[in-house]
């Protein structure tokens, strides 16, 4: 991907040490540098805040599995027309769910995807938070509770939806494109 010239980050070797170390660690683990790291490195303080919040939401233990967290990202990012997040988090979802079909199903129409009633209730709430949060009511929390979600789970669904609304908008403003590597991840079993 060619980074947009308007918001081009400095070269990796010119970034602050902590950011450079994180980017190189991601590259070591995945074999490439996801473009989100390069784009957000344009503003180092915001990079740090973004990834600290991202990690707090996406990497913790709780009532939502890591795959369910990725489902929220894929569904809401599709609604927000964020190509980067649908493709990148779709790859992560395929891997975490161990299901090569699920990300595409959720991105196109989660209501027809091969998911459980519990997951659909979660995504219904996530979409409402993402698209019309002002309409969230006690009925929405009751619907989640009927599927076994706690208040903490509802908080997590809401914060993931809200955080990725920010991410989706910045990815679109910066014309962030998904790395080619994301398209095939999790689609075929590893050799």
C-alpha positions as CSV (number, residue, x, y, z in Angstrom):
1,X,0.0,0.0,0.0
2,X,1.1,3.5,-0.7
3,X,0.5,5.7,2.3
4,X,-1.5,8.9,1.6
5,X,1.0,11.7,1.3
6,X,-1.1,14.0,3.4
7,X,-0.6,11.9,6.6
8,X,2.5,10.0,5.8
9,X,4.2,8.7,9.0
10,X,8.0,9.0,9.4
11,X,10.1,6.0,8.4
12,X,10.1,3.2,11.0
13,X,13.7,3.9,12.0
14,X,12.7,7.6,12.8
15,X,9.8,6.6,15.1
16,X,10.0,6.8,18.9
17,X,11.7,3.7,20.3
18,X,8.5,2.3,22.0
19,X,6.5,2.6,18.7
20,X,9.3,1.2,16.6
21,X,9.6,-1.8,19.0
22,X,5.9,-2.5,18.9
23,X,5.8,-2.3,15.1
24,X,8.8,-4.6,14.7
25,X,7.3,-7.1,17.2
26,X,4.1,-7.2,15.1
27,X,6.1,-7.7,12.0
28,X,8.1,-10.5,13.6
29,X,4.9,-12.3,14.7
30,X,2.8,-11.8,11.5
31,X,5.4,-11.5,8.8
32,X,4.3,-8.0,7.8
33,X,3.4,-4.6,9.3
34,X,-0.4,-4.0,9.2
35,X,-1.0,-0.7,7.6
36,X,-2.9,0.6,10.6
37,X,0.3,0.7,12.6
38,X,2.0,2.8,10.0
39,X,-0.9,5.1,9.5
40,X,-1.4,5.9,13.1
41,X,2.3,6.4,13.7
42,X,1.8,9.8,12.1
43,X,0.8,11.0,15.6
44,X,2.9,9.0,18.2
45,X,0.9,10.1,21.3
46,X,-2.4,9.1,19.6
47,X,-0.8,5.8,18.4
48,X,0.0,4.9,22.0
49,X,-3.5,5.9,23.3
50,X,-5.2,4.1,20.4
51,X,-3.4,0.8,20.9
52,X,-3.6,0.9,24.7
53,X,-7.4,1.2,24.4
54,X,-7.6,-1.3,21.6
55,X,-5.6,-3.9,23.7
56,X,-7.8,-3.2,26.7
57,X,-10.9,-3.9,24.7
58,X,-9.8,-6.7,22.5
59,X,-7.2,-8.8,24.4
60,X,-8.8,-9.1,27.9
61,X,-10.6,-12.0,29.4
62,X,-14.3,-11.6,30.1
63,X,-17.8,-12.8,29.1
64,X,-17.0,-12.3,25.4
65,X,-14.7,-14.6,23.6
66,X,-12.0,-13.0,21.4
67,X,-13.9,-14.3,18.4
68,X,-17.1,-12.6,19.5
69,X,-15.1,-9.4,19.9
70,X,-13.9,-9.7,16.4
71,X,-17.5,-10.4,15.2
72,X,-18.5,-7.0,16.6
73,X,-15.7,-5.3,14.8
74,X,-16.5,-6.9,11.4
75,X,-20.2,-6.3,11.6
76,X,-20.0,-2.7,12.7
77,X,-17.1,-1.9,10.4
78,X,-19.1,-3.3,7.4
79,X,-22.0,-1.0,8.4
80,X,-19.5,1.9,8.6
81,X,-18.0,1.0,5.2
82,X,-14.5,0.5,6.5
83,X,-12.7,-1.7,4.1
84,X,-9.5,-1.8,6.2
85,X,-11.3,-3.1,9.4
86,X,-13.6,-5.5,7.6
87,X,-10.7,-7.2,5.8
88,X,-8.1,-7.0,8.6
89,X,-10.4,-8.0,11.5
90,X,-12.2,-10.5,9.2
91,X,-8.9,-12.3,8.9
92,X,-8.5,-12.3,12.7
93,X,-12.0,-13.5,13.1
94,X,-11.5,-16.4,10.7
95,X,-8.5,-17.4,12.7
96,X,-10.0,-17.0,16.2
97,X,-13.3,-18.7,15.2
98,X,-11.4,-21.4,13.2
99,X,-14.1,-20.8,10.5
100,X,-13.1,-19.7,7.0
101,X,-16.6,-18.5,6.1
102,X,-17.8,-16.6,9.2
103,X,-16.2,-13.2,8.5
104,X,-17.6,-12.9,5.0
105,X,-21.1,-13.9,6.2
106,X,-21.0,-11.3,9.0
107,X,-19.6,-8.6,6.8
108,X,-22.3,-9.0,4.2
109,X,-25.3,-9.7,6.5
110,X,-24.8,-10.9,10.0
111,X,-28.5,-11.6,10.3
112,X,-28.1,-14.5,7.8
113,X,-24.7,-15.7,9.0
114,X,-24.2,-19.1,10.6
115,X,-24.1,-17.7,14.2
116,X,-26.0,-18.5,17.4
117,X,-29.0,-16.6,18.6
118,X,-26.7,-15.3,21.4
119,X,-24.2,-13.9,18.9
120,X,-27.0,-12.4,16.8
121,X,-28.4,-10.6,19.9
122,X,-24.8,-9.3,20.6
123,X,-24.5,-8.0,17.1
124,X,-28.0,-6.4,17.1
125,X,-26.9,-4.4,20.2
126,X,-23.5,-3.6,18.7
127,X,-25.1,-2.3,15.5
128,X,-27.5,-0.2,17.4
129,X,-24.6,1.3,19.4
130,X,-22.7,1.9,16.2
131,X,-25.5,3.3,14.1
132,X,-28.0,4.8,16.5
133,X,-26.7,4.9,20.0
134,X,-29.2,7.6,21.0
135,X,-32.0,4.9,20.6
136,X,-30.4,2.4,23.1
137,X,-32.9,1.6,25.8
138,X,-33.5,-0.8,28.7
139,X,-35.2,-3.1,26.2
140,X,-31.9,-3.6,24.5
141,X,-30.2,-4.5,27.8
142,X,-33.0,-6.9,28.6
143,X,-32.6,-8.6,25.2
144,X,-28.9,-9.1,26.0
145,X,-29.6,-10.4,29.4
146,X,-32.1,-12.9,28.0
147,X,-29.1,-14.4,26.1
148,X,-26.9,-14.5,29.2
149,X,-25.0,-11.3,28.7
150,X,-24.0,-9.4,31.9
151,X,-23.9,-5.7,32.3
152,X,-20.1,-5.9,31.9
153,X,-20.6,-7.8,28.7
154,X,-23.0,-5.0,27.5
155,X,-20.4,-2.5,28.4
156,X,-17.8,-4.4,26.4
157,X,-20.1,-4.7,23.3
158,X,-20.8,-1.0,23.5
159,X,-17.2,0.1,23.9
160,X,-15.9,-2.1,21.1
161,X,-18.6,-0.7,18.8
162,X,-17.8,2.9,19.8
163,X,-14.1,2.5,19.6
164,X,-14.2,1.0,16.1
165,X,-16.5,3.7,14.9
166,X,-13.6,6.0,15.6
167,X,-11.2,3.6,14.0
168,X,-13.4,3.2,10.9
169,X,-13.7,6.9,10.4
170,X,-9.9,7.5,10.6
171,X,-9.2,4.5,8.3
172,X,-11.6,6.1,5.8
173,X,-10.2,9.6,6.1
174,X,-6.6,8.4,5.7
175,X,-7.6,6.0,2.8
176,X,-6.0,3.2,4.7
177,X,-6.0,0.0,2.7
178,X,-5.8,-3.5,4.0
179,X,-2.5,-5.3,3.5
180,X,-2.7,-8.0,0.8
181,X,-1.7,-10.6,3.4
182,X,-5.0,-10.2,5.3
183,X,-7.1,-11.5,2.4
184,X,-6.0,-15.1,2.6
185,X,-5.4,-15.4,6.3
186,X,-7.6,-18.0,8.0
187,X,-9.2,-19.2,4.8
188,X,-7.2,-22.4,4.3
189,X,-5.7,-24.7,7.0
190,X,-2.0,-24.1,7.7
191,X,0.3,-26.5,5.9
